[in-house]
Amino acid sequence: MRIALVTDAWLPQTNGVVRTLRETTRCLEAAGHTVRAVTPMPFRTFPCPTYPEIRLAAWPKRRVGRILDDFAPDAVHIATEGPIGLAGRRWCRERGQVFTTSFHTRFPEYVRLRAPIPVDWTWRMLRWFHDAGQRTLVPTRTQQDELAGRGFHNPVVWGRGVDTGLFRPELRGELPGAGPHLMYMGRVSVEKNIEAFLRLRTPGTKWVVGGGPALDSFRQAWPEVNFVGPKYGEDLATWLASADVFVFPSRTDTFGIVLLEAMACGLPVAAYPVPGPRDVVAEDVSGVLDEDLEQAVERALRLDRRACREHALGHTWERATEQFCSYLEPV
């Protein structure tokens, strides 16, 4: 098949959406499909309000239309609700072409943290956007149930995977400072609830791996915490494998690929019992979920790292991509 992936999230962004789309593209091409990613890269862009690291395409409608016309896809998947996604949606609607969408991010809650916009307004906009497609692909059954409860007409589960060849326990090394070593890895921004991790009174040393709009302010406010910035590839995997527990304080993530990456490195997870961790973590096997995050950390430190790795091995990008293909609608 000739598959068009229409997305506002792409390189040089580093996040779970980009990771998912790039791994899916790799697996689709390995299976013999031809993929055209329609992204902001060739467009003039402007910074996303309150999040300047994300660049959005300016007035992309005509160019997106030309790209899709020239590619003549057999199937179209629209991954995001930004300017590129809106242009792709409009292209499909004008031609009467069916398409699928995916729901990656809890925008209503994220927007509310940054602006006085009622959550219900944003949910209404998202329902308008996604219900034009044949299916809305979501990462977990919990998210599927929530969207169905909010009136989305056909949410289906599209799982996620992890590169267990890259993220592996053998990379474990020694970190400086007193143990245990507690680590958060991911975007450093207000919606991730990182301050819940920074406030923990658990003994040991805290590490934050990642970049984002709140990085500089957090560095100033928490000088005793080690903020090492973003890491990539095997360097990133080495940081994960070298910690003692992975603390995931977010209450709004729809999945959390970083959870799988941590577990693949043999790193137990401590998180809240909320959607995302509840769908990904095997309770008392690969992690501990507790409203008392300090208790979750203490219990997670006693888990078998080998069991964490075994749990992660059940999640592959190849299996997730087979799911993705089964939902595509031919043009």
Secondary structure, DSSP 8 states (H G I E B T S, - for coil): -EEEEE-S--TT--SHHHHHHHHHHHHHHHTT-EEEEE-STTS-EEEETTEEEEEEESS-HHHHHHHHHHH--SEEEE--SSHHHHHHHHHHHHHT---EEE----HHHHHHHHS---HHHHHHHHHHHHTTSSEEEESSHHHHHHHHHTT-S-EEE------TTTS-GGG----SSSSSEEEEES--SGGGTHHHHHT---SSEEEEE---TTHHHHHHH-TTSEEEE---HHHHHHHHHHSSEEEE--SS-SS-HHHHHHHHTT--EEE-SSTTHHHH--BTTTEEE-SSHHHHHHHHTTS-HHHHHHHHTT--HHHHHHHHHHH--B-
